[in-house]
Amino acid sequence: MPACSVIVIGAGAAGLAAARDLGRAGCEVVVIEARNRIGGRVFTLAEAVPSVPVELGAEFVHGKSPALLDIATAANLKLREVTERPEGVEAGTAVIVGTDRDKIVRTASELLTSPVAYARMANAVSPYGDGRASERIADALRERFEARSTRQRRYA
């Protein structure tokens, strides 16, 4: 006889984790999901583009939470170290280091102690512009409002 009977509404990450833990605790668990698939907001369309998975929902796992890693492992999910800014990596202005503490420290130390590594990244051409957009916006606004102020005084 089960310790309890539970209905879990929703087969997203939280619902599946709750059902797993309740089942391990000896409860009889029924999971009800409105969609024709499990996963909730996590939904990878693997067939969209050959060899390129397309994420249609939640896709980022931030940090290395043991609970999330356990769930991903149990569900045979592939976790990849990626960035939403691949153009920065391609240009050399960014680097993917993931969440491994030792790799973060190694990479940061290299940039701080190696003039060659620092110069390579510092001198790369940014695909995001030259960092002076706010100056240009301020100049354009100043010119616009100074011109308007001059027109108003002239016709007053």
C-alpha positions, 0 to 999 in steps of 0.5 A: 500500500502506498504511503500516499496518493498524489496527483501532480498537475503539469509535466514541466521540470517542476512537476516531473521533479515533484513526481519523482521525489514523491514516488521515491518517498513511496507515494502513488503518483499520477502526473496530468499534462495538458499538452501531448508531450512532457517538458513544459517550457523545455522543448527542443525541436531537433529536426528543424535544421539538420544538426542544429537543435532549435529551442522553442522554450526555456533553454538556459540552465544558469550555474550548476545546481545539483538538483537541476543536473540530477534531473537533466541526467535522469532525463538524458538531457544534453547540456551544452556550454553555449552563448546567446552571443556567438558573434562575440566569440567568433570575433574574439571579444568573448570566450565561453568558459561555462560554470566550472570554477577552475576554468573561470579562474584559469581563463581570467588569470590568463587574461590578467597575466598574459599580455598576448592573451589580453591584447588578442581580446582587447584588440579584437574588433567588436561586432557590437560597435565601438562602445560610443553609442550613448555619446552619439545619442546624447549628441544627437539629442543635444543638437535636436533640442538646441535647434528646437530651442533656437527656432522657438526663440526666433519666432517668439 
